Amino acid sequence: MNINKFCRPIRLSLTKREEEIAVLLAHGGCIKSIAFTLFLSTKTVETHAHNIYFKLGINCRYDLIVWCAKAGLHHELQYVDPTKRTLVVTVPSKSMVGA
């Protein structure tokens, strides 16, 4: 009997908030800056990050970057006004990503 198949986490789909945080993490955002931008506590962002890594069965940011690229979540991010916590996410069109 192969015990490893019972130890792997089940890959579940991410919530919209988890996808949003995954993209910010993949673009190099730290927990504190993501929390500030999204009006969340750092503990909430840490919990989302933990859930993201668990659901995807990954354990490093590089794997998260690869997953985001494969899932089509490679958005371009711009911080417009950090004092107002305004974040603009531009979704590239299919022609921009060569689909």
C-alpha positions in Angstrom: 0.0 0.0 0.0 1.3 3.4 -1.0 1.0 5.6 2.1 2.1 8.8 0.3 -1.2 9.1 -1.6 -2.9 9.6 1.7 -0.5 12.3 2.8 -0.9 14.6 -0.2 -3.3 17.5 0.3 -6.4 17.5 -1.8 -6.2 20.2 -4.5 -9.2 22.4 -4.1 -10.3 25.5 -6.0 -9.4 28.9 -4.6 -11.9 31.5 -3.5 -11.9 34.9 -5.3 -10.2 36.5 -2.3 -7.6 33.7 -2.3 -6.9 34.2 -6.0 -6.5 38.0 -5.4 -4.0 37.3 -2.6 -2.2 34.6 -4.6 -1.7 37.1 -7.4 -0.3 39.8 -5.0 2.0 37.2 -3.4 3.2 36.0 -6.8 4.0 39.6 -7.7 6.2 39.9 -4.6 3.8 41.5 -2.1 4.5 40.9 1.5 1.8 40.0 4.0 1.9 43.4 5.7 1.5 45.4 2.4 -1.2 43.1 1.1 -3.1 43.5 4.4 -2.8 47.3 4.2 -3.9 47.4 0.6 -6.9 45.1 1.0 -8.0 46.5 4.4 -7.4 43.2 6.1 -5.5 42.2 9.2 -2.1 40.6 8.7 -3.4 37.5 10.5 -6.2 37.2 7.9 -3.8 37.5 5.0 -1.5 34.9 6.7 -4.5 32.5 7.0 -5.4 33.0 3.3 -1.8 32.5 2.3 -1.6 29.2 4.3 -4.9 28.0 2.7 -3.6 28.9 -0.7 -0.4 26.9 -0.3 -2.4 24.0 1.3 -5.1 23.9 -1.4 -2.6 24.0 -4.2 -0.2 21.5 -2.6 2.8 23.9 -2.9 5.3 25.1 -0.4 7.2 28.0 -2.0 6.5 31.3 -3.7 8.1 30.1 -7.0 5.5 27.3 -7.2 2.8 29.9 -6.6 4.2 32.1 -9.4 4.1 29.1 -11.8 0.6 28.2 -10.7 -0.7 31.8 -11.3 0.9 31.8 -14.7 -0.7 28.5 -15.7 -4.0 29.6 -14.3 -4.0 32.8 -16.3 -3.7 35.0 -13.2 -0.7 36.9 -14.4 -2.2 40.3 -14.0 -0.3 43.5 -14.2 -0.5 45.3 -10.9 -0.1 49.0 -10.3 -0.4 50.8 -7.0 -2.1 54.0 -7.9 -2.3 55.9 -4.5 -0.8 54.1 -1.5 -2.2 56.7 0.9 -5.8 55.8 -0.3 -4.9 52.1 -0.6 -6.1 52.2 -4.2 -5.0 49.2 -6.3 -5.6 48.8 -10.0 -5.4 45.3 -11.5 -5.3 45.1 -15.3 -6.2 41.8 -16.9 -4.4 41.3 -20.1 -6.5 40.6 -23.2 -6.1 37.3 -25.0 -4.2 39.0 -27.8 -1.7 40.3 -25.2 -0.9 36.9 -23.8 -0.8 35.1 -27.2 -3.8 32.9 -26.7 
